[in-house]
Amino acid sequence: QNNSNILDLIATTTMPSGGTYRDSMGIYRPSTIDRNVKAKAVVVNDDNRNDSTTTTAPSSESLGAAGTRILSLWLSAPSDEWQKPVMGIKLNQIWSSVKYGK
């Protein structure tokens, strides 16, 4: 029997954009861009491992794994893109179309 868990992650990352700007106090600061990242991670525990000694391929136990696999999918775009009427709708449609099927 397979047991799977799906985890939704949301994060905001700040990355340098390659320039500087002068703030209101006259200090030059590095320019940055914020990106919103949405991710889905699926953890699959496979309880039906093949532990036969006649297989030629190494089993998951012989590789040190306990039959657990992680599959992840990331969608990243600048924060302002998520807010735009057309692009925000498209990004959310893409994200909502991601499904995990057994």
Residue pairs with C-beta under 8 A, 6 or more apart in sequence:
1 47
1 48
2 44
2 45
2 46
2 47
2 48
2 102
3 44
3 45
3 47
4 42
4 43
4 44
4 45
4 100
4 102
5 42
5 43
6 40
6 41
6 42
6 100
7 40
7 41
7 42
7 43
8 38
8 39
8 40
9 37
9 38
9 39
9 40
9 41
10 36
10 37
10 38
10 39
11 36
11 37
11 39
12 34
12 35
12 36
12 37
12 79
13 34
13 35
13 37
13 76
14 32
14 33
14 34
14 35
15 32
15 33
15 35
16 30
16 31
16 32
17 31
17 32
17 33
18 31
19 30
19 31
20 28
20 29
20 30
20 31
21 28
21 29
21 31
22 28
22 29
23 29
33 78
34 78
34 79
35 76
35 77
35 78
35 79
36 76
36 77
36 78
36 79
36 82
37 74
37 75
37 76
38 74
38 75
38 76
38 95
39 72
39 73
39 74
39 75
40 72
40 73
40 98
40 100
41 70
41 71
41 72
42 70
42 71
42 72
42 100
43 68
43 69
43 70
44 68
44 69
44 70
44 71
45 66
45 67
45 68
46 60
46 67
46 68
46 69
47 67
49 59
49 60
49 61
49 67
50 59
51 59
51 61
52 59
60 66
60 67
61 67
73 98
75 91
75 94
75 95
77 87
77 91
81 87
81 88
81 91
82 88
82 91
82 92
